[in-house]
Amino acid sequence: MPNTLLRDARRGLASPHRPGQHMSRSELADAVNNALAQLNPGRDITAQYVDFRWVGKLERGDHRWPSAERRAALRQVLNVVRDVQLGLYSPRRSSDAVVPHPSPPAISPVSGSHVDAELISGRSDAVEVWLRELDRITGQSNPCVTPQLAVRVRQHLEVLDWLQRNGARPHLAGVDARWSEFMSWIADNAGEPGGGSWLDRSHRRSTEADDQILSAYTLMRQSQRALDDGDVRTAITLSRRSLMHGPVPSRTRVLCLARMAEALAASGDDDTNSVITDARRGLGRAVDDAADEFAKHCDLRYVTAVDARCRHLLGDSMSAVAIFEELLNGEQPTALLDAGMWHAHLGECYLFNDPERAAAHGMSALRLARQTGSYRVIRATQPLAIALRRHSGLPPVRVFVDTHHRAVTGR
């Protein structure tokens, strides 16, 4: 029988070389060899060294009782006390044999959080504990994205990975979907690779959980990422798919309409205006709904900013300028990330008529990007920085172009 205990213990450890992935067989073999050298100082231990093939034999159950030295190294690397915890036992001592498919241990090898422990414990309210932790962390992350935040959320996702091995605990799919979506947002704003992969995972998990609201939301986010990448056709396709899910609360549907409007505007389609009108009507029908948690930031100002962006994309920069300036100069507080994006888009509106003012709004966007740790805002200023290079003789423009260069290259 396969040794699922050893396999799950390996997969429960993070890869030392590949962020966001579990330890491979080769990496476990390397760690075992290092442990062999540490545990046997002064001895020639090379005959005991192992490779990925040896790990594979153990996990397939071809071999259950390696040498004492190798077992000691495995116990140290996988952080257990007894061989039996790794499914290792002597064939001559049947009392040590373990059931091939045991229950998970009380705590995950990668868990360092009381929240993880509560979820793993199987308490009836464990899912609620996990979601409350997500609410707490998302509240703390506003408005700044930090490396520490990414590490913490990735650790939680490793625990969820471990819990769902081989189709176990299907009721956790919805929890995983929410954490994965948040991780994709962190990756996009931190400028890390993998934002798209995390979002794909979120969409798969929401589909498994039959969560229509989150499925629509993740498709909307995928449409937004496609727009950021300049892939207008994919953005239109994904936004249309997001609108096919239902029923969904009003604000979530308005967000999907907003992405559809922006994608259509980027293609030069005048149907954008009717989509914006539908979004405003939907917002008028919106009520406070706990199920609309993902779209609570979608208010009239948000839709108005999308309208301004669409107007600029369709060639009406003058009215876009008036809208963006009113939003940015208004008395209502604005989320810093949103303000950074609005400054970047407003700078594009001034690009051809007033390059110095365009550079000034670009600088405002970069300051907010630095304040919030958002690489997505920096990325939004890139078309502006490229187009303004021909005006580098103007001092404000040169300052902006140089600052953008340093922000992108990290120098």
Secondary structure as the mmCIF struct_conf table of DSSP 4:
data_model
#
loop_
_struct_conf.conf_type_id
_struct_conf.id
_struct_conf.beg_label_comp_id
_struct_conf.beg_label_asym_id
_struct_conf.beg_label_seq_id
_struct_conf.end_label_comp_id
_struct_conf.end_label_asym_id
_struct_conf.end_label_seq_id
HELX_RH_AL_P HELX_RH_AL_P1 THR A 4 ARG A 11
TURN_TY1_P TURN_TY1_P1 GLY A 12 GLY A 12
BEND BEND1 LEU A 13 LEU A 13
STRN STRN1 ALA A 14 ALA A 14
HELX_LH_PP_P HELX_LH_PP_P1 SER A 15 SER A 15
BEND BEND2 PRO A 16 ARG A 18
TURN_TY1_P TURN_TY1_P2 PRO A 19 GLY A 20
BEND BEND3 GLN A 21 GLN A 21
STRN STRN2 HIS A 22 HIS A 22
HELX_LH_PP_P HELX_LH_PP_P2 MET A 23 SER A 24
HELX_RH_AL_P HELX_RH_AL_P2 ARG A 25 LEU A 39
BEND BEND4 ASN A 40 ASN A 40
TURN_TY1_P TURN_TY1_P3 PRO A 41 GLY A 42
BEND BEND5 ARG A 43 ARG A 43
HELX_RH_3T_P HELX_RH_3T_P1 THR A 46 GLN A 48
HELX_RH_AL_P HELX_RH_AL_P3 PHE A 52 ARG A 60
TURN_TY1_P TURN_TY1_P4 GLY A 61 GLY A 61
BEND BEND6 ASP A 62 ASP A 62
HELX_RH_AL_P HELX_RH_AL_P4 ALA A 68 LEU A 78
TURN_TY1_P TURN_TY1_P5 ASN A 79 ASN A 79
BEND BEND7 VAL A 81 ARG A 82
HELX_RH_3T_P HELX_RH_3T_P2 ASP A 83 LEU A 86
TURN_TY1_P TURN_TY1_P6 GLY A 87 GLY A 87
TURN_TY1_P TURN_TY1_P7 PRO A 91 ARG A 92
HELX_RH_3T_P HELX_RH_3T_P3 SER A 94 ASP A 96
BEND BEND8 PRO A 100 HIS A 101
HELX_LH_PP_P HELX_LH_PP_P3 PRO A 102 PRO A 105
BEND BEND9 ALA A 106 ILE A 107
TURN_TY1_P TURN_TY1_P8 PRO A 109 VAL A 110
HELX_RH_AL_P HELX_RH_AL_P5 HIS A 114 ILE A 120
TURN_TY1_P TURN_TY1_P9 SER A 121 GLY A 122
TURN_TY1_P TURN_TY1_P10 SER A 124 ASP A 125
HELX_RH_AL_P HELX_RH_AL_P6 ALA A 126 SER A 141
BEND BEND10 ASN A 142 PRO A 143
HELX_RH_AL_P HELX_RH_AL_P7 PRO A 147 LEU A 163
TURN_TY1_P TURN_TY1_P11 GLN A 164 GLN A 164
HELX_RH_3T_P HELX_RH_3T_P4 ARG A 165 GLY A 167
HELX_RH_3T_P HELX_RH_3T_P5 PRO A 170 LEU A 172
HELX_RH_AL_P HELX_RH_AL_P8 ALA A 173 ALA A 190
TURN_TY1_P TURN_TY1_P12 GLY A 191 GLY A 191
TURN_TY1_P TURN_TY1_P13 PRO A 193 GLY A 194
HELX_RH_AL_P HELX_RH_AL_P9 GLY A 195 GLU A 208
TURN_TY1_P TURN_TY1_P14 ALA A 209 ASP A 210
HELX_RH_AL_P HELX_RH_AL_P10 GLN A 212 ASP A 228
TURN_TY1_P TURN_TY1_P15 ASP A 229 GLY A 230
HELX_RH_AL_P HELX_RH_AL_P11 VAL A 232 SER A 242
TURN_TY1_P TURN_TY1_P16 LEU A 243 MET A 244
BEND BEND11 HIS A 245 HIS A 245
BEND BEND12 PRO A 247 PRO A 247
HELX_RH_AL_P HELX_RH_AL_P12 SER A 250 ALA A 266
TURN_TY1_P TURN_TY1_P17 SER A 267 GLY A 268
TURN_TY1_P TURN_TY1_P18 ASP A 270 ASP A 271
HELX_RH_AL_P HELX_RH_AL_P13 THR A 272 ARG A 285
HELX_RH_3T_P HELX_RH_3T_P6 ALA A 290 ALA A 295
TURN_TY1_P TURN_TY1_P19 LYS A 296 HIS A 297
HELX_RH_AL_P HELX_RH_AL_P14 LEU A 300 LEU A 313
TURN_TY1_P TURN_TY1_P20 LEU A 314 GLY A 315
HELX_RH_AL_P HELX_RH_AL_P15 SER A 317 ASN A 329
BEND BEND13 GLY A 330 GLN A 332
HELX_RH_AL_P HELX_RH_AL_P16 LEU A 336 CYS A 349
TURN_TY1_P TURN_TY1_P21 TYR A 350 ASN A 353
HELX_RH_AL_P HELX_RH_AL_P17 PRO A 355 THR A 372
TURN_TY1_P TURN_TY1_P22 GLY A 373 GLY A 373
HELX_RH_AL_P HELX_RH_AL_P18 TYR A 375 ALA A 380
TURN_TY1_P TURN_TY1_P23 THR A 381 THR A 381
HELX_RH_AL_P HELX_RH_AL_P19 GLN A 382 LEU A 388
HELX_RH_3T_P HELX_RH_3T_P7 ARG A 389 HIS A 391
TURN_TY1_P TURN_TY1_P24 SER A 392 GLY A 393
BEND BEND14 LEU A 394 LEU A 394
HELX_RH_AL_P HELX_RH_AL_P20 PRO A 395 THR A 409
TURN_TY1_P TURN_TY1_P25 GLY A 410 GLY A 410
#
